[in-house]
């Protein structure tokens, strides 16, 4: 009986150690993850036409799978070239008045 209890406790200790290791790896991964881009440009199916401009956290951009990170200047430039802003995240509003 004592031997079984020790074996069970040893197994529990291994499980706890493994879970603590996994949690530490998860936290480290979150800390090392780069910050999401502030602006995204969505490209067409042929990857050369620009379809839309998005904010970095737009759910529609995440669903499209055709977006690339962009600088603020690139986003403003695309909007000035009449690339439509996303109707969900409204990057034109986030960027402020465009001349």
DSSP file (Angstrom, degrees, kcal/mol; ACC not computed):
  #  RESIDUE AA STRUCTURE BP1 BP2  ACC     N-H-->O    O-->H-N    N-H-->O    O-->H-N    TCO  KAPPA ALPHA  PHI   PSI    X-CA   Y-CA   Z-CA
    1    1 A X     >        0   0    0      0, 0.0     4,-2.1     0, 0.0     5,-0.2   0.000 360.0 360.0 360.0 -44.4    0.0    0.0    0.0
    2    2 A X  H  >  +     0   0    0      1,-0.2     4,-2.4     2,-0.2     5,-0.2   0.889 360.0  52.1 -64.7 -39.3    2.8    2.4    0.9
    3    3 A X  H  > S+     0   0    0      1,-0.2     4,-2.2     2,-0.2    -1,-0.2   0.897 109.2  49.4 -65.3 -40.5    4.6    1.5   -2.3
    4    4 A X  H  > S+     0   0    0      2,-0.2     4,-2.5     1,-0.2    -1,-0.2   0.898 110.6  50.5 -64.9 -40.3    1.5    2.2   -4.4
    5    5 A X  H  X S+     0   0    0     -4,-2.1     4,-2.6     2,-0.2    -2,-0.2   0.913 110.6  49.1 -64.3 -43.0    1.0    5.6   -2.7
    6    6 A X  H  X S+     0   0    0     -4,-2.4     4,-2.5     2,-0.2    -2,-0.2   0.909 111.7  49.2 -63.0 -41.7    4.7    6.6   -3.3
    7    7 A X  H  X S+     0   0    0     -4,-2.2     4,-2.3     2,-0.2    -2,-0.2   0.914 112.0  48.5 -64.4 -42.5    4.3    5.6   -7.0
    8    8 A X  H  X S+     0   0    0     -4,-2.5     4,-2.4     2,-0.2    -2,-0.2   0.916 112.7  47.9 -64.3 -43.1    1.1    7.6   -7.3
    9    9 A X  H  X S+     0   0    0     -4,-2.6     4,-2.5     2,-0.2    -2,-0.2   0.888 110.6  52.0 -64.7 -39.1    2.7   10.6   -5.7
   10   10 A X  H  X S+     0   0    0     -4,-2.5     4,-2.0     2,-0.2    -1,-0.2   0.906 110.1  48.7 -63.3 -41.5    5.8   10.3   -7.9
   11   11 A X  H  X S+     0   0    0     -4,-2.3     4,-2.3     2,-0.2    -2,-0.2   0.917 110.8  50.6 -65.0 -42.7    3.6   10.2  -11.0
   12   12 A X  H  X S+     0   0    0     -4,-2.4     4,-2.7     1,-0.2    -2,-0.2   0.907 108.6  52.4 -60.3 -42.0    1.6   13.3   -9.7
   13   13 A X  H  X S+     0   0    0     -4,-2.5     4,-2.5     1,-0.2    -1,-0.2   0.899 109.1  49.5 -61.6 -40.9    4.9   15.1   -9.2
   14   14 A X  H  X S+     0   0    0     -4,-2.0     4,-2.4     2,-0.2    -2,-0.2   0.912 111.5  49.1 -64.1 -42.3    6.0   14.3  -12.8
   15   15 A X  H  X S+     0   0    0     -4,-2.3     4,-2.5     2,-0.2    -2,-0.2   0.923 112.2  47.8 -62.7 -44.5    2.7   15.6  -14.1
   16   16 A X  H  X S+     0   0    0     -4,-2.7     4,-2.5     2,-0.2    -2,-0.2   0.927 112.0  49.5 -63.4 -44.5    2.9   18.8  -12.1
   17   17 A X  H  X S+     0   0    0     -4,-2.5     4,-2.0     1,-0.2    -1,-0.2   0.907 111.9  48.9 -60.1 -42.6    6.5   19.4  -13.2
   18   18 A X  H  X S+     0   0    0     -4,-2.4     4,-2.4     2,-0.2    -2,-0.2   0.904 111.7  48.3 -65.2 -42.3    5.5   18.8  -16.9
   19   19 A X  H  X S+     0   0    0     -4,-2.5     4,-2.4     2,-0.2    -2,-0.2   0.890 110.7  51.2 -66.5 -39.0    2.6   21.2  -16.6
   20   20 A X  H  X S+     0   0    0     -4,-2.5     4,-2.2     2,-0.2    -1,-0.2   0.893 110.1  50.2 -63.9 -38.9    4.8   23.9  -15.0
   21   21 A X  H  X S+     0   0    0     -4,-2.0     4,-2.3     2,-0.2    -2,-0.2   0.926 111.0  48.7 -64.0 -45.1    7.3   23.5  -17.8
   22   22 A X  H  X S+     0   0    0     -4,-2.4     4,-2.4     1,-0.2    -2,-0.2   0.906 111.4  49.7 -61.1 -42.5    4.6   23.8  -20.5
   23   23 A X  H  X S+     0   0    0     -4,-2.4     4,-2.4     2,-0.2    -1,-0.2   0.895 110.0  50.5 -65.0 -40.0    3.2   26.9  -18.8
   24   24 A X  H  X S+     0   0    0     -4,-2.2     4,-2.3     2,-0.2    -1,-0.2   0.901 111.2  48.9 -64.6 -40.5    6.7   28.5  -18.6
   25   25 A X  H  X S+     0   0    0     -4,-2.3     4,-2.4     2,-0.2    -2,-0.2   0.897 110.6  51.0 -64.6 -40.6    7.2   27.8  -22.3
   26   26 A X  H  X S+     0   0    0     -4,-2.4     4,-2.1     2,-0.2    -2,-0.2   0.931 111.6  46.8 -62.9 -45.8    3.8   29.3  -23.1
   27   27 A X  H  X S+     0   0    0     -4,-2.4     4,-2.2     1,-0.2    -2,-0.2   0.906 112.2  50.5 -62.8 -42.1    4.6   32.5  -21.1
   28   28 A X  H  X S+     0   0    0     -4,-2.3     4,-2.0     1,-0.2    -1,-0.2   0.899 109.1  51.9 -63.2 -40.9    8.0   32.8  -22.7
   29   29 A X  H  X S+     0   0    0     -4,-2.4     4,-1.0     1,-0.2    -1,-0.2   0.897 109.6  49.2 -61.8 -41.2    6.5   32.4  -26.2
   30   30 A X  H  < S+     0   0    0     -4,-2.1     3,-0.3     1,-0.2    -2,-0.2   0.890 110.9  50.2 -64.6 -39.6    4.0   35.2  -25.4
   31   31 A X  H  < S+     0   0    0     -4,-2.2    -1,-0.2     1,-0.2    -2,-0.2   0.862 114.0  44.5 -67.3 -35.2    6.8   37.4  -24.2
   32   32 A X  H  < S+     0   0    0     -4,-2.0    -1,-0.2    -5,-0.2    -2,-0.2   0.597  85.7 111.7 -86.2 -12.1    8.9   36.8  -27.3
   33   33 A X  S  < S-     0   0    0     -4,-1.0     3,-0.1    -3,-0.3    -3,-0.0  -0.424  74.2-116.8 -64.9 131.0    6.0   37.2  -29.8
   34   34 A X        -     0   0    0     -2,-0.1    -1,-0.1     1,-0.1     3,-0.1  -0.306  35.3 -94.2 -66.9 154.1    6.5   40.4  -31.9
   35   35 A X        -     0   0    0      1,-0.1    -1,-0.1     0, 0.0     3,-0.1  -0.379  46.9-103.4 -65.1 144.1    3.9   43.1  -31.5
   36   36 A X        -     0   0    0      1,-0.1    -1,-0.1    -3,-0.1    20,-0.1  -0.353  43.9 -95.9 -66.9 151.1    1.2   42.9  -34.2
   37   37 A X        -     0   0    0     19,-0.2    -1,-0.1     1,-0.1    34,-0.1  -0.329  21.5-138.7 -66.4 150.7    1.4   45.4  -37.0
   38   38 A X  S    S+     0   0    0     32,-0.2    18,-2.6     1,-0.1     2,-0.3   0.785  85.7  30.5 -78.6 -28.1   -0.6   48.6  -36.6
   39   39 A X  E     -AB  55  70A   0     31,-0.7    31,-2.3    16,-0.3     2,-0.4  -0.969  65.2-165.5-135.8 147.1   -1.6   48.6  -40.3
   40   40 A X  E     -AB  54  69A   0     14,-2.5    14,-3.0    -2,-0.3     2,-0.5  -0.976   9.5-151.7-131.7 145.3   -2.3   45.9  -42.9
   41   41 A X  E     -AB  53  68A   0     27,-2.5    27,-2.1    -2,-0.4     2,-0.5  -0.981  16.1-145.1-116.5 127.0   -2.7   46.0  -46.7
   42   42 A X  E     -AB  52  67A   0     10,-2.9     9,-3.2    -2,-0.5    10,-1.4  -0.794  14.5-154.6 -95.1 126.7   -4.9   43.4  -48.2
   43   43 A X  E     -A   50   0A   0     23,-2.9     7,-0.2    -2,-0.5    23,-0.0  -0.640  17.5-109.2 -99.4 157.2   -3.8   42.1  -51.6
   44   44 A X    >   -     0   0    0      5,-3.3     3,-1.7    -2,-0.2    -1,-0.1  -0.046  43.6 -87.0 -73.2-179.2   -6.0   40.6  -54.3
   45   45 A X  T 3  S+     0   0    0      1,-0.3    -1,-0.1     2,-0.1    -2,-0.0   0.803 129.9  53.0 -63.3 -29.5   -6.0   37.0  -55.4
   46   46 A X  T 3  S-     0   0    0      1,-0.0    -1,-0.3     3,-0.0    -2,-0.0   0.441 107.2-128.6 -86.8   2.1   -3.1   37.6  -57.8
   47   47 A X  S <  S+     0   0    0     -3,-1.7    -2,-0.1     2,-0.2     3,-0.0   0.541  92.0  79.1  66.3  10.4   -1.0   39.2  -55.0
   48   48 A X  S    S+     0   0    0      1,-0.0     2,-0.3     2,-0.0    -1,-0.1   0.695  74.7  73.6-115.0 -30.8   -0.3   42.4  -57.1
   49   49 A X  S    S-     0   0    0      1,-0.0    -5,-3.3     2,-0.0     2,-0.6  -0.638  76.7-131.8 -84.7 141.4   -3.5   44.4  -56.7
   50   50 A X  E     +A   43   0A   0     -2,-0.3    -7,-0.3    -7,-0.2    34,-0.2  -0.834  25.0 178.3 -93.8 125.4   -4.3   46.1  -53.4
   51   51 A X  E     -     0   0A   0     -9,-3.2    33,-0.4    -2,-0.6     2,-0.3   0.806  56.9 -15.9 -95.5 -35.8   -7.9   45.4  -52.3
   52   52 A X  E     -A   42   0A   0    -10,-1.4   -10,-2.9    31,-0.1     2,-0.4  -0.990  50.7-122.2-164.6 163.6   -8.1   47.2  -49.0
   53   53 A X  E     -Ac  41  85A   0     31,-1.4    33,-2.3    -2,-0.3    38,-0.4  -0.959  33.7-178.3-115.7 137.5   -6.4   48.9  -46.0
   54   54 A X  E     -A   40   0A   0    -14,-3.0   -14,-2.5    -2,-0.4     2,-0.2  -0.887  30.0-111.1-130.3 159.2   -7.0   47.6  -42.5
   55   55 A X  E >   -A   39   0A   0     -2,-0.3     3,-1.5   -16,-0.2   -16,-0.3  -0.537  44.7-104.4 -78.6 161.1   -6.0   48.4  -38.9
   56   56 A X  T 3  S+     0   0    0    -18,-2.6   -19,-0.2     1,-0.3   -17,-0.2   0.773 116.9  47.4 -62.3 -28.9   -3.7   45.7  -37.4
   57   57 A X  T 3  S+     0   0    0    -19,-0.3    -1,-0.3   -21,-0.1     2,-0.2   0.215  77.4 137.0 -99.1  16.5   -6.4   44.2  -35.2
   58   58 A X    <>  -     0   0    0     -3,-1.5     4,-1.6     1,-0.2     5,-0.1  -0.441  45.5-153.1 -70.5 128.5   -9.1   43.9  -37.8
   59   59 A X  H  > S+     0   0    0     -2,-0.2     4,-1.8     1,-0.2    -1,-0.2   0.843  95.5  56.9 -68.6 -32.8  -10.9   40.5  -37.7
   60   60 A X  H  > S+     0   0    0      1,-0.2     4,-1.5     2,-0.2    -1,-0.2   0.874 105.7  50.7 -67.3 -36.3  -11.8   40.8  -41.4
   61   61 A X  H  > S+     0   0    0      1,-0.2     4,-1.4     2,-0.2     5,-0.3   0.901 108.4  52.1 -66.8 -40.3   -8.1   41.1  -42.3
   62   62 A X  H  < S+     0   0    0     -4,-1.6    -2,-0.2     1,-0.2    -1,-0.2   0.875 110.2  49.0 -63.7 -36.5   -7.3   38.0  -40.2
   63   63 A X  H  < S+     0   0    0     -4,-1.8    -1,-0.2     1,-0.2    -2,-0.2   0.815 104.1  60.1 -72.5 -29.7  -10.0   36.0  -42.0
   64   64 A X  H  < S-     0   0    0     -4,-1.5    -1,-0.2    -5,-0.1    -2,-0.2   0.891  80.8-157.4 -70.1 -38.7   -8.8   37.0  -45.5
   65   65 A X     <  +     0   0    0     -4,-1.4    -3,-0.1     1,-0.1    -1,-0.1   0.579  69.8  94.8  73.7   7.8   -5.3   35.6  -45.2
   66   66 A X        +     0   0    0     -5,-0.3   -23,-2.9     2,-0.0     2,-0.3   0.041  57.1 111.5-118.8  25.1   -4.1   38.0  -47.9
   67   67 A X  E     -B   42   0A   0     -6,-0.3     2,-0.3   -25,-0.2   -25,-0.2  -0.743  43.2-166.6-105.6 149.0   -2.8   40.8  -45.8
   68   68 A X  E     -B   41   0A   0    -27,-2.1   -27,-2.5    -2,-0.3    -2,-0.0  -0.956  34.2 -96.4-127.1 149.3    0.7   42.0  -45.2
   69   69 A X  E     -B   40   0A   0     -2,-0.3     2,-0.3   -29,-0.2   -29,-0.2  -0.298  44.9-172.1 -61.9 149.0    2.0   44.4  -42.6
   70   70 A X  E     -B   39   0A   0    -31,-2.3   -31,-0.7     4,-0.0   -32,-0.2  -0.972  22.1-116.5-141.1 154.7    2.4   48.0  -43.6
   71   71 A X     >  -     0   0    0     -2,-0.3     4,-2.2   -33,-0.1     5,-0.2  -0.393  36.9-106.0 -80.8 167.9    3.8   51.2  -42.2
   72   72 A X  H  > S+     0   0    0      1,-0.2     4,-2.7     2,-0.2     5,-0.2   0.907 122.9  53.1 -60.1 -41.5    1.6   54.2  -41.4
   73   73 A X  H  > S+     0   0    0      1,-0.2     4,-2.7     2,-0.2    -1,-0.2   0.887 108.3  49.5 -63.2 -40.0    3.0   55.9  -44.5
   74   74 A X  H  > S+     0   0    0      2,-0.2     4,-2.4     1,-0.2    -1,-0.2   0.903 111.8  48.7 -65.6 -40.7    2.1   53.0  -46.7
   75   75 A X  H  X S+     0   0    0     -4,-2.2     4,-2.2     2,-0.2    -2,-0.2   0.930 113.6  46.1 -64.9 -44.9   -1.4   52.8  -45.4
   76   76 A X  H  X S+     0   0    0     -4,-2.7     4,-2.4     1,-0.2    -2,-0.2   0.927 112.5  51.5 -62.9 -44.3   -1.9   56.6  -45.9
   77   77 A X  H  X S+     0   0    0     -4,-2.7     4,-1.2     1,-0.2    -2,-0.2   0.897 109.6  49.2 -59.7 -41.8   -0.4   56.3  -49.4
   78   78 A X  H  <>S+     0   0    0     -4,-2.4     5,-2.3     1,-0.2     3,-0.3   0.918 111.2  49.1 -65.4 -42.7   -2.7   53.5  -50.3
   79   79 A X  H ><5S+     0   0    0     -4,-2.2     3,-1.5     1,-0.2    -2,-0.2   0.885 108.9  53.1 -65.0 -36.8   -5.8   55.4  -49.1
   80   80 A X  H 3<5S+     0   0    0     -4,-2.4    -1,-0.2     1,-0.3    -2,-0.2   0.757 103.3  58.1 -68.7 -22.8   -4.7   58.5  -51.0
   81   81 A X  T 3<5S-     0   0    0     -4,-1.2    -1,-0.3    -3,-0.3    -2,-0.2   0.139 126.7-102.8 -91.2  19.9   -4.5   56.3  -54.1
   82   82 A X  T < 5 +     0   0    0     -3,-1.5     2,-0.4     1,-0.3    -3,-0.2   0.730  66.3 156.9  66.7  26.7   -8.2   55.5  -53.6
   83   83 A X      < -     0   0    0     -5,-2.3    -1,-0.3    -6,-0.1   -31,-0.1  -0.712  50.5-110.1 -74.4 129.8   -7.6   52.0  -52.2
   84   84 A X        -     0   0    0     -2,-0.4   -31,-1.4   -33,-0.4     2,-0.2  -0.348  25.3-127.3 -67.5 139.7  -10.8   51.4  -50.2
   85   85 A X  B     -c   53   0A   0    -33,-0.2   -31,-0.2     1,-0.1     2,-0.1  -0.532  37.4 -91.7 -77.5 152.3  -10.6   51.3  -46.4
   86   86 A X     >  -     0   0    0    -33,-2.3     4,-1.4    -2,-0.2     5,-0.2  -0.418  27.6-143.2 -61.9 135.4  -12.1   48.3  -44.6
   87   87 A X  T  4 S+     0   0    0      1,-0.2    -1,-0.1     2,-0.2   -33,-0.0   0.624  96.1  50.3 -77.7 -12.1  -15.7   48.9  -43.7
   88   88 A X  T  4 S+     0   0    0      1,-0.1    -1,-0.2   -30,-0.0   -34,-0.1   0.882 122.2  24.0 -92.3 -44.9  -15.3   47.0  -40.4
   89   89 A X  T  4 S-     0   0    0    -34,-0.1     5,-0.2   -31,-0.0    -2,-0.2   0.605  87.6-146.9-101.1 -12.3  -12.2   48.6  -38.8
   90   90 A X    >X  -     0   0    0     -4,-1.4     4,-1.6     1,-0.1     3,-0.6   0.928  20.0-178.9  49.0  65.8  -12.3   52.0  -40.6
   91   91 A X  H 3> S+     0   0    0    -38,-0.4     4,-2.4    -5,-0.2     5,-0.2   0.792  77.9  64.6 -65.2 -26.0   -8.5   52.7  -40.9
   92   92 A X  H 3> S+     0   0    0      1,-0.2     4,-0.6    -6,-0.2    -1,-0.2   0.878 104.5  45.9 -64.2 -35.9   -9.2   56.0  -42.6
   93   93 A X  H X4 S+     0   0    0     -3,-0.6     3,-0.7     2,-0.2    -2,-0.2   0.902 112.1  50.7 -70.0 -41.9  -10.8   57.2  -39.3
   94   94 A X  H 3< S+     0   0    0     -4,-1.6    -2,-0.2     1,-0.2    -1,-0.2   0.852 109.0  52.0 -63.5 -35.1   -7.9   55.8  -37.2
   95   95 A X  H 3< S-     0   0    0     -4,-2.4    -1,-0.2     1,-0.2    -2,-0.2   0.641 106.9-137.2 -78.3 -13.8   -5.4   57.6  -39.4
   96   96 A X    <<  -     0   0    0     -3,-0.7    -1,-0.2    -4,-0.6     2,-0.2  -0.422  54.0  -5.8  88.8-167.2   -7.2   60.9  -39.0
   97   97 A X        -     0   0    0     -2,-0.1     2,-0.5    -3,-0.1    -4,-0.0  -0.419  64.1-153.4 -66.0 129.4   -7.9   63.5  -41.7
   98   98 A X              0   0    0     -2,-0.2    -2,-0.1     1,-0.1    -1,-0.0  -0.912 360.0 360.0-104.8 129.9   -6.3   62.7  -45.1
   99   99 A X              0   0    0     -2,-0.5    -1,-0.1     0, 0.0    -2,-0.0   0.471 360.0 360.0 -79.0 360.0   -5.5   65.6  -47.4
